């Protein structure tokens, strides 16, 4: 996303700016902003390179590069352009006039722009703004009209219809041979807003420094005012003082070259020509003159003065840029010091945390060793629990093979104990009234109909408390052909649960199907399920009456197992022998 925004921004810069130095300046300004995060300084610097209406879209292209927390302020500081046209109607015969001044025209290679508004005047009241470009007047496009032609077009009708769009910039050009420049509205505000507005302008490039003043001159007993006047050019109409003799009456009252005369004895000089202005000035020996100081100063500068002023402005700009760079370097040094301090504190904190963790691990290791030692001591020297008694059940089992090794569920070989031939063991069944079956279990979600046909399939959830104490037998490769429960021992988890009895077929353990498994695989699955994490073990069984199970087990009348041969299953490390297999958890 960021790469795409940066790519679009560079494309826009290359499209709108041809000067490579200006491009470099623009990139430098953005880099300095991201270091200082000073938004007003950034906008001020951007205005130096985005210095004409055609470059204004760069403000929109730069906006995505501004952090979100600054974008609202950025929108407030940058010019508000609008592509929509706004139409207003003004009364040309209004006593106070139209209340606006304009500048520009085709002869200056630019459109016509509103350069000044009279506060509270007609134009101000209908919502026109300084920096609006006039597009149409009385329905006619003025894109190819000169300044004078626009003035004449306005004078053709009593009600003037004006269509404008807001640009936010004003053209500045004192004469036709000078290059066209542009100024932002906030750099072009004139303090002569209280003067009578008209279409012919009071606006000037130095509008912020212009102040209206009123002087009183009495020509009685004098030879004259001691000054000369001139008419301004088309783009800057008006009557201006072009020369002041040193020591003259005009010099004494403070008149200077470049002052614009706006009124003499109540006569508005905004639209008078040079001949009429001379006549009014000579018509009375007592004159009350209102002037705008310095409004046309640039009209009477020599080429050397203009160059000198331009150099001064450039020196001021360079000085400001130098001061800004110094401030940025200072801020950079301060930030580097702050970052070093932050990293130092972080390193100290990290080392403290590592030391605390090392101490915690050592304490945990010592505690674990103490617990291990205590457990070993209790196993070797503590009181022994009496062996658990068997549940009273009836089972017929085969004799254990002699001189063979037994295996536990983890694959460890043990020597198998010899067993004596015993008779059939008869035990009483301890009935339980509580069976923990899950009611919503659907066996067909796990097995095919052929696998469970004719079987009462149930799902048990046995809590892992102590040992399972359950013996299994059979397997797919045995005469039984399935995994069945051969014994349940009293006090174990299976016995406490009460939902599984001798003869039940184990179909699955924790979701693993054992229908086609060998005995060793079933034992390993049971051991793994019981020893792994979790509080419960899930068994899927097919309920079978004990007598049906007895019918399935091949018997050997001459070889039976003594009751002493039945030992506890899954009880800590106590081994259990049944038909030659050891099941231990």
Beta strands, then each sheet from edge to edge (+ up, - down):
strand 1: 86-91
strand 2: 100-105
strand 3: 110-117
strand 4: 132-137
strand 5: 140-141
strand 6: 159-166
strand 7: 169-172
strand 8: 181-184
strand 9: 211-218
strand 10: 227-231
strand 11: 239-244
strand 12: 260-264
strand 13: 267-268
strand 14: 286-293
strand 15: 405-407
strand 16: 413-415
strand 17: 456-463
strand 18: 470-474
strand 19: 483-488
strand 20: 505-509
strand 21: 512-513
strand 22: 536-543
strand 23: 577-578
strand 24: 581-582
sheet 1: 1+ 6- 4+ 3- 2+
sheet 2: 1+ 6- 4+ 5-
sheet 3: 7+ 8-
sheet 4: 9+ 14- 12+ 11- 10+
sheet 5: 9+ 14- 12+ 13-
sheet 6: 15+ 16-
sheet 7: 17+ 22- 20+ 21-
sheet 8: 18+ 19-
sheet 9: 23+ 24-
end
